[in-house]
């Protein structure tokens, strides 16, 4: 790949050349007539690059839609250097164009590959994306402005104009904004409809208004579209510009109309309420399947949970916990940040550890939480195992080897872990918020509590630990959890009707 790639221009390149004059190889994509064309625009997607739930949703929803054979589904993401070589080797180089944004004129290489019926495009610019990780740089605004602009600029190059451009989170918000402010006046772009999905309203893409023209290339006349509380707010801009917007559970769609959950955007959400839908995410139920998963110590099924005992035994051995089958393991696989409910946990965990339980933590996050769990595991080495890493192999061993899964989030747009836990017969204890409320029903497939209160959580957790002793009833509960349908089949249909509704 290296020898086909041209060197990247720097941010200061000022040449006026705008034509798509780069080299162009023939596009290997089969043009699928009569199918509705859906283009996902996102900052990450499985299996190529993932830092969280967003990637899982983009990867698995696009796959589910393609499987219906009714849609030509394509996904565009940046070509980060963290995308592994084994994937890069499968990519073909389609060519390059130059993307104009304010005074910049930047190289944009286009790579592609087809996976599970979905065509993926990767936007290459080493200046912006040849860095470790996906986010957290001082120039993220510029990086994702370039990415979003590239999405619109590669359309003529690919001769692909989607019916629906489905943009995810603030990093793709500008694609919806540019479509409305610059591109929809051109013939080929006029029928593209934009859907904007909010995976987490906390991250809105806020910048100083001074950057409007210079960085984002938005005309002064359009300032009101992106301006909010004296700043540029890209999420707000996308909500204003899109045909429809959605979020990842019906409950969260209601919650973000309120100040408590909206991170300041509730007036905008309420004003645009007529465009809003909440669709619960699914999970990839082939990947998360206790019968087939090769990462776990033993396979088992909802009919026969025998293998789960082995998973537990080996997990305890691996983590240095006493191998006692009767002691319930309560696990958390989570980013260690406050809105995941860590304040509640740190408040009462010592009290909880006095009973006959084992606790397993997996995840990274705020250093004070990381430190808290490290110290606690030194104090209670036989009761608490703190794994301050992100490790997807270990996460599956924990999902399968534990008995109860704790997810006490303060807010949770959807949450995937509670569904994954269910798939492995591990019973979730969740707070009734967002997608946790929509997916976990008390005594049907888990336990819930309403108020964001440490002792309310502790009370329900103790109830679960107590019920665990009743093997017969607990097995029935495990069976119900394990067989709850969290596949994309249902949710993908809801997206289909949303798309069709937009295209009317
Ligand atoms: C974000 C949300 C999470 C959701 C995921 C996928 O990470 O915080 O709740 O499940 O996006 O939509």
Boltz pocket constraint, residues with backbone or C-beta under 6 A from the ligand:
constraints:
  - pocket:
      binder: B
      contacts: [[A, 52], [A, 53], [A, 54], [A, 57], [A, 198], [A, 199], [A, 200], [A, 248], [A, 281], [A, 412], [A, 413], [A, 414], [A, 415], [A, 416], [A, 435]]
      max_distance: 6.0
